């Protein structure tokens, strides 16, 4: 079984494509992602897909919260990796009672160290610190 950190990373990889497809296409893209990555157990697929679709349904509210707390950075100016990481963390802070805010923030910072440039971690930490 994957750890929550690994599940979150897979969710990041899947969510990265949100802005490249319409919401109607996204579920088919998710199915394709899982078909091309056959190492998932069914429970893991369900967890990732359910959370991702729930996040997608709340994207407008999540993006608004990011915009309100990223001074000087309109959401359209953010890198796609940074935006995706912020979206997942804000989703967890706002809508997932099982994940403490500090854990969501820390996990987002760790993801940014892998997928973003060296300045992203402090930016992401600052934005999420205002939200969490």
C-alpha positions in Angstrom: 0.0 0.0 0.0 1.3 3.5 -0.9 1.9 6.0 1.8 -0.2 9.2 1.8 2.8 11.1 0.6 3.1 8.8 -2.4 -0.6 9.0 -3.0 -0.4 12.8 -2.9 2.5 12.7 -5.4 0.4 10.6 -7.8 -2.5 12.9 -7.3 -0.1 15.8 -8.2 0.9 14.0 -11.4 -2.7 13.5 -12.4 -3.8 17.0 -11.4 -1.0 18.6 -13.3 -3.0 18.1 -16.5 -6.2 19.8 -15.2 -5.5 23.1 -17.0 -4.7 21.3 -20.3 -8.0 19.6 -20.6 -11.7 20.5 -20.2 -13.4 19.2 -17.1 -15.4 16.9 -19.3 -12.2 15.3 -20.6 -10.5 15.0 -17.3 -12.2 11.8 -16.1 -11.1 10.1 -19.4 -7.6 11.5 -18.8 -7.6 10.0 -15.3 -8.6 6.6 -16.7 -5.8 6.8 -19.2 -3.3 7.8 -16.5 -4.2 4.7 -14.4 -4.2 2.5 -17.5 -0.6 3.6 -18.3 0.5 3.1 -14.7 -0.6 -0.3 -13.8 1.1 -0.5 -10.4 -1.9 1.0 -8.6 -4.1 -1.2 -6.4 -7.8 -0.6 -6.9 -8.1 1.1 -3.5 -5.3 3.5 -4.4 -6.9 4.3 -7.8 -10.2 5.0 -6.1 -8.6 7.2 -3.4 -6.7 9.3 -5.9 -9.5 9.6 -8.4 -12.2 10.4 -5.8 -10.1 13.1 -4.2 -9.0 14.6 -7.6 -12.6 14.8 -8.9 -13.8 16.3 -5.6 -11.0 18.9 -5.8 -11.9 19.6 -9.4 -15.5 20.3 -8.4 -14.3 22.9 -5.9 -11.5 24.4 -8.1 -13.1 27.8 -8.4 -13.2 28.2 -4.6 -9.7 26.8 -4.2 -8.3 29.1 -6.9 -10.0 32.1 -5.3 -8.4 31.3 -1.9 -5.0 31.0 -3.6 -5.5 34.3 -5.4 -6.5 36.0 -2.2 -3.3 34.8 -0.4 -0.6 35.1 -3.0 0.1 38.8 -2.9 1.5 40.2 -6.1 1.0 36.8 -7.9 -2.1 36.4 -9.9 -3.0 32.7 -10.3 -2.4 32.9 -14.1 1.2 33.9 -13.5 2.0 30.9 -11.3 3.9 27.9 -12.8 1.7 24.9 -13.4 3.6 22.7 -10.9 3.4 25.4 -8.2 -0.3 25.9 -8.9 -1.0 22.2 -8.8 0.8 21.8 -5.5 -1.1 24.8 -4.0 -4.4 23.5 -5.2 -3.9 20.1 -3.6 -2.7 21.6 -0.3 -5.6 24.1 -0.2 -8.0 21.4 -1.0 -6.6 19.4 2.0 -6.7 22.4 4.3 -10.2 23.4 3.4 -12.0 20.1 2.8 -10.1 17.2 4.3 -10.5 16.9 8.0 -8.3 13.8 8.2 -5.2 15.8 7.2 -3.9 18.4 9.7 -3.1 21.8 8.1 0.6 21.5 9.1 0.9 18.2 7.3 -0.8 19.5 4.2 1.6 22.5 4.2 4.7 20.4 4.8 3.8 17.9 2.1 3.3 20.7 -0.4 6.7 22.2 0.4 8.3 18.7 0.0 6.6 18.2 -3.4 7.8 21.6 -4.5 11.4 20.7 -3.7 11.0 17.8 -6.2 9.0 19.4 -8.9 9.7 23.1 -8.8 12.6 25.5 -8.7 14.4 26.3 -5.5 12.4 29.5 -4.8 9.0 27.7 -4.9 9.2 26.0 -1.5 9.3 29.3 0.4 6.6 30.9 -1.8 4.3 27.9 -1.3 5.0 27.8 2.4 4.1 31.5 2.7 0.9 31.3 0.7 -0.3 28.2 2.6 0.8 29.6 5.9 -1.8 32.4 5.4 -4.5 29.9 4.5 -3.8 27.1 7.0 
